[in-house]
Amino acid sequence: MDKITARKQIKKLYFIDVMGGVMIAGASWVALLAARGFSTIEIGLFESIFHVASMTFEIPSGAVADVFGRKRVMIMASIMSIVSSLMMIFFDSFIGIAFAMVASALSYNLASGTREALAYDSLKQGGIEDEYNKFASTDMIIYQLASSVGTLMAGVALMLGYKKANAVDIVIATGAVLIGLSLADVKTELNEKEGVLARFKEVVRESGKFLKENRKARLIIMFNALLGAVAVLIIFFLQARLPQLGLKKIWLGPALFAVGLGSAVGAKATELISHIRYRMVSCISFAGVLFAFLSIFSGNMYIMMLGGFIGGFADSFIEVRSDVLLNNMIPSNQRATLMSINSFTFSVIMIILAPIFGWLFS
């Protein structure tokens, strides 16, 4: 793969992320479920179900990407997003919504780790892997801005209703499938091995060996996942909590858009001050997430919105730096698998924290 092809590949991944971010039902799922009569405790359980499924699928999905090819897995991620939206339309029971969350988790898992691995190895094969830092930062900014646009449409999603909002998501996900079909896959040494089982065995063996021997990678994965889980949960539950505190539905979208901008600002800040040591980035991010957590107990929607903004900033600030650092440490043959372990850890922490946050916000 030459430089031109590699850069075109990056642009296509940007477009796929934009489409994932602007899915209005996906961005406003908490508000939509609350409008359908589900309680914050039930919503917290749905979030836990999502992450139980995510924990189950995450590492196998990364191994599938390493073994069968990252392009195929990216396409399957968009297809599972369509399946999840269809379930949200046709199912009304707790069990039905739970299955929709499982499908959504699988969509997330298939793309998680695969997208980063495809981007890094595309740039590496083009001889421009030093541009990955820019990709990680720009991709985070694009996704967060797109997600913020999605949440900006929260009021529209509520007015459309969950059926029409999910129908819009299906159209968008179909577009992502079409872009995925135009991606170019990357070749690794693993692709040259004969036999699927042999490939899986090597991925599992070498990934386990890497984690066992690399304490620094283990610590980065754990710390990044913990801060990210707290920041994400705060923003999620603000969707349900802000209207309860008196915010009119029409202003919910703009409010969440403003909060979501914190993540984009955090990603850009990482690119601008890339010379700062990772330890300092960690301290700044910890302080930001701590403030966001304490804002929950203020009972003031403006302080909570500020907390969500700062928490989002801190989350992106640490996530982009962790992503770059981990990719520079990870071998290509196990890249998708090991990046999936990063998301797996995040899911484990979310399973524990989601019901607790549901109780705090109830």
N, C-alpha and C positions, 0 to 999 in steps of 0.2 A: 504494500500500500504506500503510495507516494504522499507528499505533503498536501497536495491539493485535495486528494480523495479523503485524507484524514480530517482536514478542516471542514469539508462538506459533510462528513459523518457527524462531526460535532454540532454543526448547525441543525441537522436533522434531529439529533437528540434534544437540542434546545426546543425545537418545535413540539416534540412529543411531550416534553415537560410542561410547556405552555398549555397544551390541551388537557393534561392531567390536572393542572392547577385551576383552570376555568370551568371545571365541571361544577355547576351551581348546586346540584343536590348533594354531591360528595363534599363540597366545601361547607354546606349548611346542614349536614345530616343530623346534628344534635338539635338544632332549632326545628327541623322538620319533624323529628320524632317527638319532640316536646309538644308541637302543635297537634300531633296525632293522638295525644293523651298519655304518652309514656312518661313516667316519673323520672326525676334525675337519678334515683337509685337504679331504676331499670336501665337507663342510659349508661350509667356507670358499669352495669353488668354487661351490656352490649360491647362496651369498650374492652372489658376484660375478655369477653368471648373472642373479639377480634384478635387480641394479643395472644390468647391461648392457641388459636389457629395459626397465628403468625409464628409463634414459637415452634409449633409443630412443623410448619412448611419451610421456614426460613433457610435452614442449612441445606436440606435436600434440594430446594429450588436453586441455590447457588451452585451445588454440585451438578445439577442438571444443566445449568448454563455452561459450566466448564466442560462438561462431557459432550453435550449435543450441539452447542453453539449458542452464542449470546443473541444473535438476531432472532432465532426461532422463539426464544424465551421472552424477548421484548414484545413480540407479536402476541404471544399467549397471554401476557400481562394485560394487554388492552382488551383481549377477548373476554377474560375473566371479569374485567370491569363492566363490560356489557351485561354479562350474566348476573352480576350483583345488582345492577340497576333494574333489570327485569324482575328480579326477586323482590326488590323494594316496591315495585309497582303492584305486583300481584299477591303479595303476602301481607296479612294484617296482624297475625298472631305474634306473640313473643318468640315462639319457636321459628316461625317463618323469617322474622327479621334477623334472628340469630344465624340462620343459614345464609342470609344475604351478607351478614358481616363476615362469615367464614369465606365466602367467595371474594369479598372485597380484600380480605387479608391475603388470599392467595394471589390476587392481582398485584398487591403491594409487594409480596415476597418475590414474585417472579421478576419484577423490575429492580427491586432493591439489590444492590451489589452487582447485578448484571449490567446496569446502565454505567456505573462507575468503571467496571472492568472493561467494558466495550470502549469507553472513551479513552481510558489510559492506554490500553494496548493498541488502539487505532493510532494515537499520537506517537506511541513508542515505535510502531512499525513504520511510521512516516519520519522517524528520526527527530521528532519535536516534542518528546515527552516533558520537556521543561515547560511547555504551555499548559500542562495539566493544572497547575496552581490557578491559572486564569480561568480555565474551564470550571473548576470546582467552585470558585467564587461567583463567576457569571451565572452558572447553572443554578446556584442557590438563589441568587438575586432574581433571575427570571422566574423560577418556580414560586418564590415567595410573593413576587409581584402578581403573578398569575393567580395564585391562591388568594391573594388579597382582593383581586378583582372578583374572584368567585364568591368570597364572603361579602364583598360590596353588593353583590346581587342577592344577598340573603333575604332581603325584604321582597324582592321579585320572586324568589323561589317560594316563599311563604304564600304570596298572592297567587302564584301559579298552582300551588298545591303539589304534593309529593309525586303524583303521577306524571304531570307535565314536566316538572323539574327533572325527574329521572329520565324522561324521554329525551330531553335536551342532552343529558349526559351520554345517552346511548349514541346519539348522532356524533358527538364530539369524539367518543372512544372509537367509533368506526373510522373517523379521520386519522386517528393515531395508528390504527391497524394498517391503513394504506401507506402511511409514512414508514412504518416498520418494515413493510415489504420491500422498500427501496434501500434499506440499510445494507452495508457490506459487512460480512462477518470477518473476524480475525482468526488467524491460524496460530496455534501454539504447539509446542512439542507433544502435548497430550493428544492432539488430534491425529497424530501419526501412529498412535498405538492402536493395535487391533483389539476389538472386543470391548463392548460397553462395560462389562463387569470389571475388566482390568483397569479401565479408566477410572471408574468409581473408586475402586480399591486404592489406587494411587492418590486420588484427590483426598480421600479420607485420611490415609496414612501420613501424607506430607503436610496436610493442614494441621493435624494433631501434633505432629513433630514441631512445626513452626511455633504454635502457641505454647507448647510445653517449654521450649527453649528461649522464648522471648517474653520476659516478664514486662518489659516496657510496653509492648503491644497490648498485653492483657490489661494493664493499668489504664492505658489510653481508652480502650474499648469500654471498660467499666465506668470510668469517670464521665465520658462523653454521653453514655446512655443514661446515667442517673440525672444529669443536668437537663438533658433533652426531654426526658419523660416528665419532669416537673413542669417545665416551660410549656410543653405541648398540652398537658392536661389543664393548665390554667386557662389557656386560650380556648380550648374546646368547651369548657364549662361556662365560660363567659357568654357563649351563644345562648345558653338557657337562663343564666343568672341576670344578665343586663335587663331584659324585659321585665323580670320580676322586681327589679329595683326602680322601675318607672320609665325606662327607655322605651319610646314608641317604636313599634315594629318597623316603620319606614326608615328609622335612623339606625336600626341594628346593623345593616350592611355597611354604611359609612363608618360606624364605630369600629366594627371588626376590621375594616379596611385600614383604618388608622393604626389599630393595634398590630395588624399584620406587617405594616411597613417596618416595624422594629427588626424583623428577621432579615429583610432586604438590606437595611442599613448595617446590620451586624455583618452580613456577608461581604458587603463592600468595604467595610472597615478592615476586615481581615486582609483584603487585597492591598489596601493602602498602607498598612503598617505591618507588612509581612516580616519585617526585621525583628519584631518583638519575640522574645523567647517563649516557648510553649508554656513554661511554668507561669509566666506573667499573664498569658492569655487565659490560663486556667483560673487564676485568682480573680481576674476581672469578671469572668463568666460566672464563677461561683457567687460573687457578690451580687451580680445582676439577678440571678435566679432566686437567691435568698430574699431580695427585696420584693420580687414578684410573688413569692410564696407568702410573705408577711402581709402583702396588700390584700390578700383574700379576707383577712380578719378585720379590715377597716370598715366594711359595710358601706363604703362610699364608692359609687360606680366609677367616678372619675379617677380615684386613686387605683382602683382595680384595673382600669383601662391602661393607666400609666404603668402599673406593674406588669400587665400583659405585654406592653410594648418593650419594656426593658428586659423582660424574660425572653422574648423572641430575639432581641438583639444578642443577648448573652448566648442563647442556644446556637444561633448561626455562627457567632464569633468563634465558639469552640468547635463546632461541627466541621466547618470548612478546614480549619487547621488540622484537626484530627484526621480528616479524610485524606488530605495531602500527605501527611506524615505516614499514615498507615500504607497508602499506595506505594510510597517510596520504599517501604520495608518488605512488601509482600511479593513473592514470586508469581510470574504470570500464570503458570499452570493452575494455581489454586486461588487466583485473585477474586473471582466471583464468590467462591465458597467462603473465603476468609472475610470478605466484606459483608457477607450474609451473616456471619457469626457476630459481627458488630450490631446488625439489626436484631438478631436473635436475643442478644443481651438486653437491648432496648425493650423488646417485647416482654421478657421476663419481669423487668422492673415495672413496666406498665400494668401487667396483670396484678401485681401487688398494690400499686398505687391508685389505679382507676376507681375501685370501690371506695377507697378512703376519700378520694377527692369528690366522688359522688355524694358521700355523707357530709363532707365539709360544705358543699355548695347547696345541700338540700335545706 
